């Protein structure tokens, strides 16, 4: 991932290329992209939010587990969608998101990524 430039400007450019209507919230560092997304939802500004950070100091994953995400070791993203209809299967949704990210990285960058259950994306053995 060292050859990918991650910054607010490049993310906005790529989102526009694919006509995404997502609202980007980019942070060089944040405690947790999930916590930022929750706060945006609480403020009524969450729907369509795309929260991205290079670094998380108190990342939160499944079941509230915390982890450290040092700069330069990954890309940390939380996306807010509205789910309507029947009760969603969040475990399945999480796994499908991992598959979608893996397929996108392969199709656009020819990265042969692997998935570590349930949705961690690994490139050359690194998240």
VOPAGU-2260 file (C-alpha; in pm, 1 decimal, decimal comma):
REM VOPAGU-2260
SITE   aa  ch    i         X         Y         Z
SITE  UNK   A    0       0,0       0,0       0,0
SITE  UNK   A    1     300,4     229,7       8,4
SITE  UNK   A    2     239,4     335,3    -351,7
SITE  UNK   A    3    -114,5     460,5    -279,3
SITE  UNK   A    4    -151,1     825,0    -189,0
SITE  UNK   A    5    -409,7     859,5      85,4
SITE  UNK   A    6    -518,1    1212,9     150,7
SITE  UNK   A    7    -837,1    1412,0     146,0
SITE  UNK   A    8    -779,2    1554,3    -201,9
SITE  UNK   A    9    -716,5    1219,1    -370,2
SITE  UNK   A   10   -1014,7    1061,0    -194,7
SITE  UNK   A   11   -1248,2    1340,4    -308,1
SITE  UNK   A   12   -1116,7    1302,3    -663,7
SITE  UNK   A   13   -1182,5     927,3    -670,1
SITE  UNK   A   14   -1524,9     958,1    -510,3
SITE  UNK   A   15   -1624,2    1210,7    -777,6
SITE  UNK   A   16   -1491,8     985,5   -1055,3
SITE  UNK   A   17   -1744,4     723,2    -954,5
SITE  UNK   A   18   -2021,2     977,6    -893,8
SITE  UNK   A   19   -2041,4     886,4    -529,8
SITE  UNK   A   20   -2281,9    1097,0    -330,6
SITE  UNK   A   21   -2102,4    1009,5      -9,0
SITE  UNK   A   22   -1991,3    1290,9     217,2
SITE  UNK   A   23   -1623,4    1246,6     292,6
SITE  UNK   A   24   -1490,5    1305,8     642,3
SITE  UNK   A   25   -1113,1    1254,4     623,4
SITE  UNK   A   26    -879,1    1253,3     923,9
SITE  UNK   A   27    -504,1    1203,1     923,5
SITE  UNK   A   28    -564,4    1070,6    1277,3
SITE  UNK   A   29    -874,5    1003,1    1484,5
SITE  UNK   A   30    -962,4     790,7    1784,0
SITE  UNK   A   31   -1209,1     577,5    1586,0
SITE  UNK   A   32   -1384,0     613,4    1250,4
SITE  UNK   A   33   -1680,4     425,5    1399,8
SITE  UNK   A   34   -1708,5     679,7    1682,2
SITE  UNK   A   35   -1695,1     969,5    1433,4
SITE  UNK   A   36   -1970,7     800,6    1229,1
SITE  UNK   A   37   -2183,9     750,6    1542,2
SITE  UNK   A   38   -2142,8    1116,2    1638,1
SITE  UNK   A   39   -2242,1    1227,5    1287,4
SITE  UNK   A   40   -2553,5    1008,6    1311,9
SITE  UNK   A   41   -2635,7    1156,2    1652,4
SITE  UNK   A   42   -2608,2    1505,3    1501,9
SITE  UNK   A   43   -2838,3    1406,7    1213,8
SITE  UNK   A   44   -2551,2    1423,9     961,5
SITE  UNK   A   45   -2459,3    1057,4     933,2
SITE  UNK   A   46   -2653,5     929,4     635,7
SITE  UNK   A   47   -2414,4     895,2     343,1
SITE  UNK   A   48   -2105,5     963,9     554,8
SITE  UNK   A   49   -1775,8     813,2     441,7
SITE  UNK   A   50   -1530,7     841,9     734,5
SITE  UNK   A   51   -1165,9     769,3     649,8
SITE  UNK   A   52    -846,5     788,3     852,7
SITE  UNK   A   53    -479,3     694,1     814,1
SITE  UNK   A   54    -450,5     627,3    1184,6
SITE  UNK   A   55    -681,2     534,9    1472,9
SITE  UNK   A   56    -565,1     571,2    1830,6
SITE  UNK   A   57    -860,4     377,9    1975,5
SITE  UNK   A   58   -1011,9     186,6    1684,2
SITE  UNK   A   59   -1328,4      -7,6    1756,4
SITE  UNK   A   60   -1422,3    -323,6    1577,0
SITE  UNK   A   61   -1682,7    -592,2    1613,5
SITE  UNK   A   62   -1832,5    -635,3    1958,6
SITE  UNK   A   63   -1666,3    -312,1    2073,7
SITE  UNK   A   64   -1314,2    -457,8    2065,9
SITE  UNK   A   65   -1050,2    -185,3    2056,8
SITE  UNK   A   66    -727,4    -188,4    1859,8
SITE  UNK   A   67    -446,1      47,3    1763,7
SITE  UNK   A   68    -407,7     138,3    1397,8
SITE  UNK   A   69     -69,7     309,5    1348,7
SITE  UNK   A   70     -14,7     549,8    1059,1
SITE  UNK   A   71     106,2     385,9     740,8
SITE  UNK   A   72     -24,2      39,5     827,1
SITE  UNK   A   73    -372,1      52,9     674,3
SITE  UNK   A   74    -676,1     250,7     571,8
SITE  UNK   A   75    -959,9     270,5     821,9
SITE  UNK   A   76   -1309,1     336,4     690,4
SITE  UNK   A   77   -1661,2     357,5     829,8
SITE  UNK   A   78   -1952,1     411,0     591,0
SITE  UNK   A   79   -2305,3     500,5     703,3
SITE  UNK   A   80   -2596,6     346,3     514,5
SITE  UNK   A   81   -2965,6     343,4     589,0
SITE  UNK   A   82   -3099,2      -9,4     602,2
SITE  UNK   A   83   -3473,2     -46,0     571,5
SITE  UNK   A   84   -3705,2    -340,6     544,4
SITE  UNK   A   85   -3653,8    -661,0     735,3
SITE  UNK   A   86   -3402,7    -703,2    1016,8
SITE  UNK   A   87   -3052,3    -689,1     861,0
SITE  UNK   A   88   -2797,8    -967,1     908,0
SITE  UNK   A   89   -2497,5    -759,0    1016,8
SITE  UNK   A   90   -2256,1   -1053,8    1014,1
SITE  UNK   A   91   -2342,2   -1125,0     651,0
SITE  UNK   A   92   -2327,5    -754,4     563,1
SITE  UNK   A   93   -1981,0    -725,8     719,9
SITE  UNK   A   94   -1854,6   -1026,1     522,5
SITE  UNK   A   95   -2003,1    -896,5     196,7
SITE  UNK   A   96   -1834,8    -560,2     254,5
SITE  UNK   A   97   -1500,5    -738,6     287,6
SITE  UNK   A   98   -1560,1    -924,6     -39,8
SITE  UNK   A   99   -1654,8    -602,1    -217,7
SITE  UNK   A  100   -1338,5    -425,6     -98,4
SITE  UNK   A  101   -1118,1    -719,3    -195,9
SITE  UNK   A  102   -1274,5    -738,6    -543,7
SITE  UNK   A  103   -1242,7    -362,4    -594,1
SITE  UNK   A  104    -873,5    -362,0    -498,3
SITE  UNK   A  105    -811,7    -646,4    -742,0
SITE  UNK   A  106   -1010,4    -493,4   -1029,2
SITE  UNK   A  107    -869,2    -140,3    -999,3
SITE  UNK   A  108    -515,4    -198,8    -870,9
SITE  UNK   A  109    -450,1    -569,2    -947,2
SITE  UNK   A  110    -383,5    -629,1    -575,1
SITE  UNK   A  111    -417,4    -994,7    -482,0
SITE  UNK   A  112    -566,8    -942,5    -136,5
SITE  UNK   A  113    -687,1   -1207,2     105,6
SITE  UNK   A  114    -966,5   -1179,3     360,0
SITE  UNK   A  115    -917,5   -1258,3     728,1
SITE  UNK   A  116   -1254,4   -1339,3     883,4
SITE  UNK   A  117   -1481,5   -1156,6     884,8
SITE  UNK   A  118   -1371,2    -853,3     680,2
SITE  UNK   A  119   -1005,7    -764,7     735,7
SITE  UNK   A  120    -828,3    -715,0     403,3
SITE  UNK   A  121    -470,2    -845,5     388,3
SITE  UNK   A  122    -210,1    -753,4     127,7
SITE  UNK   A  123     119,7    -938,7     155,9
SITE  UNK   A  124       5,3   -1059,5     497,9
SITE  UNK   A  125     -60,7    -707,2     631,4
SITE  UNK   A  126    -395,2    -545,0     707,0
